[in-house]
Amino acid sequence: MSFPVAAPAALPTVVVRPGEADRILSGHPWVYNGSILRLTQPAADGDLVQVKDHRQRLLGVGFYNSKSKINVRLLDTDRIEVSATFFETRIREAIAIRKRHLPKATSFRVVNAESDFLSGLIVDKYEDVLVVQTSSLGMDMRKAMITQALKKIFSPRAILERNEMSSRKFEGLPEIQGVLAGENVSDLTVNMNGLKIAVDLAGGHKTGYYLDQQVNYQSVASLAQGANVLDCFSFLGGFGLHAARAGAFRVLGLDQSEDAVKAATKNAVVNKVSDRCAFEAANVFDWFKQQTTVGPHEKIVPRYDMIILDPPSFTRNRASVPDALRGYKEIHLRALKLLKRGGTLATFCCSHHVSATMFQEVILAAAFDAHRVVRRVATYTQSPDHPVLPSIPETEYLKGFAFEVAR
Ligand code: SAH
């Protein structure tokens, strides 16, 4: 005769207000402070709790944190036990999605938090090194279990922690960086669609690199045959190098970071495209202004066949959206002035707060001011290792378009 191992009913219960259950049932894993009716017994921050609706129906279990605005981050609709095995199973499910949609990739996002029902956890794979970010207290407290599961699945050379996100303060967590397992790796070369990109895992952006454009690099490059290309906000050269390999006539990449420009320049040499691919340190806004400022009787000479715009997010929150839109309009206006007729504008927006519709409206306003008419030839989204769950709007952030200058 067997007995139940744990007594899950003993979990503290968070009861949500009437009307709050539907969002959770549709798959959204966050329970906000304001949605909670009561707690049946005290719960420690970081503990597993169960969440019920006001009629006592179980909605799921998740990590509790009274310090965060998000009081509970749900993990499952059942009363699961959180162990290294739980993490192993869930991470293997996430890997299966990547294998299906990015079968050739060797560097990719293994776990994308809410997209993979692991709110608060990001794991990026850079060849044989894994980089982890834990943005919730519940996940942070379980780093050892997560590390154990990752070691079992991947046997990686190293597992690094890049937890310097300022958002961690909302969970009462410090900003830290370190090694969770293996050796301390900082420099590493990743394979992006067959190109070699040297990344700095200790100092680079996010967890070292932007993996979310892996598919778009190829799609955009397929339009670059014979083109004179301008790659704005080029970072390590992702778009420019792909364009050069795909047969661009010439590529100029611009980034304000001297380090990024140096690294991109080296990447061009390593990938044998430095004869037609150069990177320069410049503030894109200033550079555009300089290139598009002409005297009273002069005309701007459009000279690019393709301009790529992949700026950082100009928004931190909803309040900064109007300023961000002004920034987007400015760079699109100038880019459209520098594009030849028939040329391609490949443009991206990684701000969750700016929708694809808003983004396109800004581009159209810029086209109007630049006296150009554009033809939309492609729409882009984040690579499939950053899955979008429409019931969790926060999982969707990257949108992009390719427009041809029709007139
Ligand atoms: N396209 C890149 C990612 C760009 S990330 C890729 O595919 O990997 C944004 C980049 O914009 C960063 O490298 C940052 O240094 C740069 N940047 C931010 N503001 C800038 C500005 N005003 N002018 C030029 N570069 C800028």
Boltz pocket constraint, residues with backbone or C-beta under 6 A from the ligand:
constraints:
  - pocket:
      binder: B
      contacts: [[A, 210], [A, 213], [A, 232], [A, 233], [A, 234], [A, 235], [A, 236], [A, 237], [A, 238], [A, 239], [A, 254], [A, 255], [A, 256], [A, 257], [A, 260], [A, 282], [A, 283], [A, 284], [A, 285], [A, 310], [A, 311], [A, 312]]
      max_distance: 6.0
